[in-house]
Amino acid sequence: MAFPSLWNLRMKNKTEASTNRVGAVDADTDTLALLSFKSVVSDSQNVLSGSALGLVSLVPTTELEFCHFVLLVMGSLNINLARNSINDTIRVGLSHCYNLEEIYFEHNQLIGNLPSELGDLPRLRILDVAANNLTARNQFFAEIPNELGHLHNLQRLQLSENQFEGKIPYSIYNISSLIYLSVTENMLVGELPTDMGLVLPNLAEVYLAHNQLEGPIPSSFSNASQIQVLDFSSNHFQGPVPLLGNMNNLRLLHLGLNNLSSTTKLNLQVFNSLANCTQLEFLYLNDNQLAGELPTSVANLSTHLLEFCFGSNFLTGSIPRGFERFQNLWALDIHQNLFTGMIPNSLGKLQQLQRLLVDNNMLSGEIPDIFGNLTRLFLLTMGYNQFSGRIPTSIGECQNLKRLGLRQNKLNGSIPKEIFRLHDIIEIYLAHNELSGSQPALVESLEHLEILNLSFNDLEGPVPRKGVFMNLTWLSLTGNNKLCGSDPEAAGKLRIPTSCITWMLITQNKKKRRGTTFPSPCFKALPPKISYSDIQHATNDFSAENWVGKGGFGSVYKGVFRTGENGVNTIFAVKVIDLQQECGLGRRISTSRDVYSYGILLLEIFTAKKPTDEMFQEGLDQHKLASALLINQFLDMADKRLFNNDACTDYSIFTSSSGDFNSIGTSSNTLSHWKIKTEECITAIIHVGLSCAAHSTTDRSTMREALTK
């Protein structure tokens, strides 16, 4: 787009008479100042090209957009250079433009300091230099000039999104004409003057957010009756929430992300005060240190209320009644507090509600079936509470719902099929509940669903293969021990069983003993019943950190169980056998194959040989088994590392309480006896492995016989 000249002027007297001599002198001065300004501005985008400040009539049109001109109308001069990528400093020469009333330099790449000489513009009403911080190098970095306090006609001061440092000059608070003040997203520090609300009586909008301001919020703001917007969010303000009952025009109050505090008594005072703000639409007190209970006078707030956000505090008690009065409310956020009790049924009457966040509290009872009228709801988070009972089917009426969070509760029963008719749903979190039953096939048809977390429930049956399940990871389904998959590749990715069997071999971390008691053997059997969930927990859900390696027939994981009456930690080698690979070539899966797998696993671990070793190539028939009955032959097959002195011996069991070796523990007889026991133990294990891995199925031990041995 070709930009018109920015330097055309239109001059007109306030009367039909010719411009008097004083006006002419001012105009000449302004013209020279503007020509000087133009001559030194770095104009890489060529936006200042055009006629040489010709005094021609030019009426602004919509196609000019933000590339306006320097405009002198009715004796007043305005400069609008917004959004033109000007990369330069603000020139001092502008201070001689005595008629200058409005400066718009926002959204450029201005660098350097804000000239203090701008304080010499007696007629300036608007100064806007916001958003000139595209890079760290091109940012304002000095303090706000104290001289700006000389602008006694200034009504709008916009300095946001720069890098101003230090304190807000006190002289700014002397500009009693100020209506709009914004210094958001800078690095300002210090406290606000206690009389700020008195010395700036015309303030209507105040934006101090995203700085490092501290101290109490001045109570004098209660006298600033003209204020409509008060945004002090994301600072370090502390102390009580001020009482602002005289702000009859207040529409937005944002004090979130500070360190404000309260008690039940103070909460009552605050809400009684805010009840006088009859135009209030937005109330944010989130992310503070508010404590105590919310009073029933919450229901007396403005009926114009659109957003009520008190999340991330320490509020207690039950959720106040009376929210049904706020029929325009579209956001209710009380997440991450200490609220107890049940969800009020009255929330179901808020037909305009779009966001409801009550997660991370201590709410309990059944979730009421109140969502049938909340058709505009697109965010519902109720996780990390103590809700019980079934998931309400009326949630399925919220056809605009994008995110549903119900994790970490005590919800039971099946997942309502109505939820999987929410065609626009993107995220569903139902993990860590007590949900049961199968997963409705309807879930496959949710085209927009990206996240589905059903982990740690009691779901069962086959996992669907289409839709979101094509991209799920095992974290989304882990902890559901009855799930299975028909597709081996998908089942492997999700770590759910198809035709795989998990076997375990155990190496115990012996409990430290004192005295002369002889140590127990290295390998000790598990209790007779261990669930798949126990195995998942022991292996940290088969995590990569617990992965030991991959054998010929599957992966091996380290698992840690707590066993025995004293909860002794026991380390397991847990192997997930891939029967597809084991069986291969169309062989049928049977109990004899299970026994064979068990035998191969034993031999693989205790001989340190892969199943592809020649020892396994031709099968292990009874003749070979009989020829290996001599103990020395068994031991020749075993991994020699098992016979190192430190392999099985925990020498702490031979020490006294003082840490010295007992004479009994260090005797050669004791260690020799221990070595014999070790050899017998390993011999017995290899014998079981050979018996289970016999070539002929008729020659193999049964699983019962193997476990008995």
N, C-alpha and C positions, 0 to 999 in steps of 0.2 A: 504494500500500500504506500503510495506517495504522500508524505506528510506535507501539509501546507506550512507556510512560514509561521514560526512561533513568535515572530517579533513585529507583527503588524499591530497597530494601535487604533483604537477608536476613541476619539476625544469628543466630549460634549459638555457644555457648561450646565450648571444646575438651573440656569435661567436661559432665556432666548438671547440675552445680551451677550456681547463679546466677552471673552475671558478677560478678567481684570489683570492688572500687571502682576499682582502677587501670584495668581494662578499660573501665569505664563512663566514666571521665574521658577516656580516649583516644577512645572512641566519640563522646562529646559534642564533643570538639575536632574530630574528623574531620567530624562532621555540620555544625558551624558553617563549617568551611573549604569544604565542598562547596556549602553554601547560598550562601556568598559567591561561590564560583566560578561557580555557575549564574546568579547575579544580574547578573554583569557580562559574561558571554559574549554576543557578538553572534550571535543565533540566527535568521538570515534564513530558514532552512528549517523553523523551528519544531520541530526535532528534540528539544528539551529540554523540551517541554511535557508536562504530566501531573501526577500527584499531587505534592504539595509534600514530597518526600523522606519519604513515609510508610514506616514500618518494617514492611513487609508481606512475606510470603513469596512469592517469585517464582522459579520454577525455569526456567532458560533452555531454549528449544525451538529446533528447527531453523528454524522460520519467522521467528525473530527475526533471522536472518542476522547481519550485522555491527552492527546497531543494538542493542547490548547495553545493559546497565544498569551503574550503579555497584554493585558486588557486594562485600559483606562476608561472607566465609565463613571459619569456623574462626579468627576473629580477624584475617583478612587482607582488605585492601581493594584492589579492582581497578577501573580505569576503562577502558572501551572505547568510544571515540567515533570509531572508524575509518570512513572512507568515508561521511561525513555532510555534506560541503560546508560545514563550519564555517569561516567567514571571520573570524578574529580572532587575537589573540595568545594565547600560553599564559600564564595568569594566575599571578601570584606566590603567591596564596593557597593553592595546592595544597601548598606547602612545609610547611603545618601539618598535613597529613594523615599523621600519624606511622605509621599502619598501612598506608599505600599501598605495594603490592608490584608492581603491574603497570600501566603506562600505555600505551595504544594510541591514538595520534592520527594514524596514517598515513593517507595519501590524503585529506587535507582541503585547505583553502586557508589554512592558518595563515601568519601573517606576523610580521615582527618578529624579535626575538632569542629564543634559547632561554634561559629564565631560569636564572641561576646558582643561584637558590634551590632548584632541583631537586636540587642536591647535598646538601640538608639532609634528604632522605628516607632514613632509616637502613635501612629494610627493603626498599627498592626493588630488585627483581630484574630487571625488564624495562622498558626505555624504548624505545619505537618511535615515531619522528616522521618516518618516511620519506615521500617523495613529497608534499611540500607546496610545490611550485614550479610551479604551473600557469601563471603569468605572471611576467614580470620584476618586476612591482610586488609580487606576492604571493610573495615568496621569503625564506627565511632568508638573511641577508647578513652576519652577524657571525661571529666565530670561535667555535669550540666552547668552551663555558665550562670553565675550568680546574677549577671546583668539582665537576664530574662525577667527578673522581678520588676524591672522598670517599665515593662509593657502594661501600662495601667488600663489599656483598652482590650487586652487580650481576652478572648472568650473560649478559644479552642487551642489546647497545647497537646500535640500528638508526637511523642518521642519513643514510642514502643518499638520493639524488635531491633535494638541496637546493642551496643556494649558500654553504655554509660555506667560509670562506677561511682563510688562514694555515696554521700548522702544527698537527698533531695535538698537543694538550697532553701533555706528558710525564707528567702525573698519571694519564692514562688507563692508562699502562703499569704503574701501581701497583695496578690492580684485578686482583689475582691470581685472583679468582673468575670472571673473564670467560671465557665459553665461546664466545660468538658476537659478532663485531665486524664491522660493515659501515658504511663511509663512502663507498661508490661514488658516482660522478657528482656530485662537488662540485668545488671549486677549491682543494684542499689542496696545499700545497707543503712543501718541506723533505725531510730525510732521516729514515729510520727509525733508532731507537737500535740500536746493535750488539748489545745484550743482550735485544732484544725477545723472542726465542724462549725465553729463560731466565726472565724476570720474569712471563710469562704462561703458566704451565705447563699450564693447563687449556683453553687455546684449542683448539677443534675446527674452527671455520670462521672464516676471515679474508677479507674482501672489501675491497680497497683500490682497485679498478679505476676507470679514467676520472677520474683526478686529474692533478696535475702533480708528483707525488713523484719524487725523484731520488736519486742516490747508489747504492751497492751494496746488494744484498739481503743482510741480515745472515746470516752463516753460522751464527749461534746457532739458527736455525730447525731445524738438523739435530738439535737436542735436544728439539724440541717434538713428542714422540712421539704426542700425542693429536690432532694436526691431521688432519682429513679433507679439507678444502677450503682451497686457498691460491690466491686470485685477485688477482694484482698487475698485471693487464693494463692496457694503455693508460695508461702513465705515462712517466717519463723515467729509469727505472732503468738503470744501466750497470754495467759490470764483468762478471765471469764468472757463469755459472749456478751457484747454490749447490749443494752436495752435500747431499742430503736423505735419505740412506740409512736414517736412524733413524725416519723417518715410516712406520711399519708399517701405519698405518690410512689413509694418503693415498689418496683416490679421485680428486680433481681437482687438477691443477696447471696453472694458466694464467698464464704469464709473457709472453704474446704482446704485440706492439706496444710494445716498449721498445727500449732500445739495448744489450742484452746482447751480449757477444762470446764467441768461443770459438776454439779451434784443434783440430786432430786429436787432440792429446794430451788436452786438456781434455774433448773429446767422449767420449773413452774413459772418463775418470773419472766424468763425469756419468752415463753410461748404466750403468756398473758400480754406481754408487750407487743409481740408480733401480731397478735390478733387485731391490733389497731391498724396494721398495714393492709388495708382492705383491697389494694390493687396488686398484692404480691402474687407473682406467677412462678418464680423460680427460687427455691430455697435449698442451698447446698451448705451442709455443715459436716461433710464427710471427711474421713481421715484426720481426726483430731484426737483429743484425749477425753472426750465427753463421757461422763459416767452417770450413774443413777437411773431412775426410771423416767420415762416420758409421761407427762401429765395428760389427763383427759382433755385439757384445753387445747391439745393439738387439733381437735375437731373444730375449734373456733377460728382456725386460720381462714384466710381469704378463699372464697369459693372459686376464685379465678386460678387457683393453684394448678400448675401444669407438671412441675417436677418437685419431688420431695426426696432428698438424698441425704441420709445420715449414716451411710455405710462406713465400716472400718473405725468404730469407736468402741466404747466399753459400756454401752447402755444395757440395762437389765430390765427385768419385769416382763410383762406381756406386751404384745403389740396393741397400741391404743385402739379403742373402738371409735367409730365415727368417720372413717375414711370414705364412707359412701357419700358424704356430703360433697366430695370433690369430684364432681361428675365430669370435669374437664381434665382430670389427672391422666397423664400419659406415662409417667415414670415414678415408681416407688422403689427406692433402694435403701434397705436397712441391713444389708449383708455384713457379715463379720462383726457381730456384736455378741451380746450375751443374753439375747431375748429367750424367754421360755414360754411354755404354754402352747396353744394351738393357733392355727391360722384362722383369723376371723372370717366367717362366712360372708361378711359385708363386702369383702374385696371382690367378690363375684359380681358386684353391681357397678363396677368401674368399667363401663363399656368402651371408654376411650383409651384404656390402659394398653401401653405398648411394651413396657419393660417392667418386670417384677423380679426383684432380686432379694431373696431372704436366706440365701445360703450362708453357711458358716455361723450358725447360731446354735442354740440348744432347744429348738422347737421340737415338739413331740406330738403324739396322737396321730390320727389318720389325716391325710391330706383331704380336705373337703372337696366334694365333686362340684366345683363352682365355676368351672371354666367355660361353660357353654356360651356365655354372653361376651367373653373376652376375645372376640374375633379379630381384634387388631393386634393382639399380643404377638411379638416376634422374638422376645427374649424372656425365658423363664428359668431361673436358677434357684433350686431348693435343696441343693446337696449339702453334705456335711452337717446334718441335723440328726434328730432321733425319730424321724417319722416312721410310722409302722403302717401295716395294712397294705391294701392294694393301690396300685397306680390308678388315679381317677380316669375313667374312660372319656370324660368330657374334655380332656386335653386334646383329644382328636378333633374337637370343634375349632381349635385355634389354627385356622388354615394359613395364617401368615407367619406361623412360628418358624424361626430359623435355628434357634438353639434351645435345647432342653437339657437341663442339668438336674439329676436326681441322685447322684452317686453318694456313697457313704451314708446310707440310712439303714433302716431295718424293713424295707419294703419287701413284701412277699407276694406269692401268687404268680400268675403268668403275666407276661407283657401284653397289655391290651392291643389287639390288632388295630384298633382305631389310631394308635400313634403312628403306625406305619402307613397311614393314609394321608399323612401330612406331606403333601407333594413338594413343598418348598423347603422342607427341613434340611439343614446343612450339618448340624452336629447334635448327637444324642449321647448323653453320658448316664449310664445306669449301673456303673461298676460298684462293687462292694455293697451289695444288698443281699437279699435272700430270695431272689426271683427264681422261679422254677418253670418247668415246661419247655417246649420247643420254641424255636424262633419262627414267627410267621413268615410264610413265603413272600408276603407282600413287601417285605423289606428290600427284596431284589429290585422292585420297581421304582424305588426312590432315586430319581435321576440326579438330584442335587446333593444327596447325602455324601459327605466327605469323611466324617468321623463318627464311628460307632464303637463305643466302649461298653462291653458287656462283661468285663472280667470279674472274677470272684463272686459268682452267683451259684446257682444250682441248676443251670440250664442243661438240657440234654438233647440228644438226637443229632441228626446230620446237620452240618453247617452248609447253608446255601452257597452256591458257587458263583452267582452272578452279582451284578451291581457293586455295592461298596465292598463286598466280601472279596472281590478280586484284588483289592489293594490293602486289605487289612493285614496287620502284623499280629504275631502271637500275643502281644501285650493286650490286645483288645478282647481276647477270649480266654486268657489264662485264668485258672482257678475254677473252671467249669469242668469237672472231672468226667461228666457223662456225655460230653460232646464228641462227635466223631466226624470224619470226612470220608467221602467216597473217592475223592481225587487224591492220589498219593502225593503229587507235587504240592497241591494246596495244603494238604494235611501236614506235610513236612514243614512248610513255611509257618503254619499256625501252631505247630507243635501239638497237634491233637492226634489221637490214635486212628490209624486205619486198620492195618493188620500188624502193628508193631507191639512188641512185648518188652517191658522194662525189667531187667535183672539187676541185682545188686550184689556186690561183694564188699565186705566190710573190713576196714582196718580200724581198730579201736584206739583212741587216745586214752591210755589207761589212767585211771584216777591215781594221783600220787598217794603213795602209802608210806607209812613210817614203820620202823621196827623190822622184824625179821620175817614177816609174812612173805611167802614165796609168790612171785608174780603170776598172774593169770596168763594164758596163752595170748599170742598176738591177735588171733582171729576169733571173734566171738559172734555167735549168731544173733540176729535181730529178734525182737518179740515176734510172735507168730503172725500178727496182723498189722500191716502198714498200708495206709491208703495212698492212692496216687497223689492226693493233695499233700500228704506228708512228704512225699518225694519231691514234689514241686517246691515246697517250702525249703527243704534241705538243700536243694540245688539252686536256690534263688531263682526259681522259674526257668531252670536250664539256661542261666545267663551265660554270656560270653566269658565273664570273669571266672566262672566255675568250669568252663570247658577245659578238659585235660588233653584230649586228642581224639583222633579218629582211627578206629581199628578197621579190620577187614569187613566187619559186618555192622558197623555203626559207630556213633560218637560216644565218648566217655566223659562224664561230668563228675566233679567232686561234690559230695553232699555231706552236710553236717547235721546230724540228728542229736537230740538230747534223749538219752536212754537211761534206764535204771531208776531206782528210787531217788537217787541224788542228782539226777539230771546230768549225768556225765556226757560230755560232748564226744560223739562218735563220728569218725570220718568215713564216708562211703565212696566207693567207686560205682557210679550208676551208669550203666550202659543202656542206650536205646538201640535195640536191635532192629535193623532194617530187613524185615523178612522178604521184601521184594527182591533184595539183592541175594539174601541167603537162599531163598527157595529157588529163584531163577528158573528159567526154562520151563515154566508151567507147572512146577511141582506143587502139590497141594499142601496147604497148611494143616498141621495136625499136632496133637500133643507130643508125638514122638519127635516132631521137628522142634518143638519147644525144648524138649530134653536135650536134643542135639545142640541147640543154640546155647543152652546153659553149659554144656560140656565144653564147647569150643571157647566160650567166654572164660571159663576157669583156666583152661590150658593157655589161652592167649595171654592172660594176666600173669600166670605163675611160671610160664616158660619164657616170656618176653619174646615170643615168636608170633608172626602174623599167621592168619589162617591159610595164607598162600604158601607157607613153608612146606618143604617136601614131607615133613612129618605128617601133614594132614592131606597130602595130595591123593594118596591111594586109599584113604579111609583107615580106620582103626578097627581091624577085625579082632576076634577073640584070640587068634593065635598071637597077634602082636601084643595084645593086652596080657596074655599069659606069660609071654617072654619078658615082660616088664615088671613082673611081680617082685623081683628082688629089689630090696630097698635102694641099693646103690644105683640101679638103673633108673629108678624114679628120680633120685636126686640128680642124676646126670642130666635129666630132662629139664630140671628146674632152673630158674634164673639165679645165677651165682651170686647176684647182689643180695639175695635173701639171706645169705649166710654170713654177711659181714657182721662184725660184732655189734655195730650200732643199728642194724636194720630193724631189729625187733626189741631191743633192750632199752628200757627207760630207766637209766641208772638212778633216777631220783627215788625209786622205790627201795634202793639199797642204802639210802642216806638217813642219818639221824636228823632230829629237829634242828641241830646246830649246824647242819650242812656237811658234817664230816662223814666219810664212808664208814659204814659198819664193818666190823671185822668179818661178820658172817656173810654180808653181801659181797665182799671182795674175795671170798674164798674160791679157790680153783674148783672145788667140788660143786659149789652152787652154780658157777658159770658153766661148767661142763654139763651139769644136769639140765640147765636151761638150753644149751645147744642141742642136746638130745631131744628135748621136747619140741624144739623148733623144727628139727628134721622130721620128727614123727608127724607133726601138724602139716607140713608142706607135702609130705608123702601121701597123707590121707586125702588132701585136696586134689592132688594130681590123679590119684586113683579114682576119685569120683568123676573128675573130668574125662578120663579115659573110658570109664564105664558109660557115661552119658553120650560120648561121641563115637560109639561103636558104629562100624560101617552098616551093619544090618540092624534094622529097627527092632527085630526080635531079640537081639543081643543087648539092647540098651536097657539101662535101669529106668524105672519109672520115676516121675518127679517126686512122688512120695518117698521112694527109696533114696533118692539123691538127697533130699532135705533131711531125712533121718540120719544119713551118714554124716 
